[in-house]
Amino acid sequence: MAYAFETLVSGLLAGVMYSMVAIGFVLIYKASGVFNFAQGAMVLFSALTFVSLTERGVPFVYALALTAAAMIVVAILIERFVLRRLVNRSPITLFMATLGLSYILEGVAQAFWGADVHGLELGINDIPVSVLGIQLSRFDLFASTTAAVLVVLLSLFASKTRLGLSLRAVADDPVAALSLGVRLPKIWRVVWTLAGLVGLIAGLLWGARSGVQFSLTLVVLKAMPVLIVGGFDSIGGAIVGGLIVGASEKLAEVYIGPFVGGGIENWFPYALAVGFLLLRPAGLFGDHAIERV
């Protein structure tokens, strides 16, 4: 039982890393209904920009500020030159636009910073720490705390600020929000900026864990089961979905893997996602769409 509990806790903490990427998807999907396939590229771009600046002697705080400013500029450019010209287009058109943006961001990142693999050190000692007799990773504990703080801040922003309320209004009924004077371009700039900043945090954590390399863009695939389980339009759902996916894949690898030859951790989350699509398509916390026919 002690080993099972330690495996469960380890999986929950690992699932937080998936949630960090999924939150960026949720922010954009809630406000515009767009599945942003470029989120993985934004994670790579931010992490590569930060680590390249620090390797050139820029202090940590200044490199973080400059990277955040770069992500804000990226968000403004995307809204101005892509989204504004695709208003009222079909969802598949918007999805293909974000797919193109993904490759553009990768190309720009490579043009500016090269394609080498970089190590990223955040100053977090990953020596295991004992909590109630369970050996836990210091890095995972730090990532979990960061995710909790991020969710609280985003929730306060959405519920307590005028801009956050406007964002929720656009998500609930874009036409009604526009009729009340809500400026859609401004909302999109804010949402993509927030997604970029979330991508920065996720990029730093993933980069510190596995190195800053172009395979970071593939975290978009790992976030898919999280979004399906938790719901595409719920920030809390992204966290819960990440915890479920992280815990289930670890437990499945330990207790089911030996019966099927191992390697189940890589594909079990997608099997779980297929099950949710069949039984609960909107996820645990997603809004159920009601259409008149």
Protein Blocks (a to p, Z undefined) as FASTA:
>chain_A
ZZmmmmmmmmmmmmmmmmmmmmmmmmmmmmnopacfklmmmmmmmmmmmmmmmmnopafk
lmmmmmmmmmmmmmmmmmmmmmmmmgoiafklmmmmmmmmmmmmmmmmmmmnopadcddd
ehiafbdcdeehiacdfklmmmmmmmmmmmmmmmmmmmmpmklmmmmmmmmommlmmmno
pafklmmmmmmmmmmmmmmmmmmmmmmmnopafklmmmmmmmmmmmmmnopkbfklmmmm
mmmmmmmmmmmmmmmmmmnogjklmmmmmmmmmmmmmmmmnojmbccddddZZ
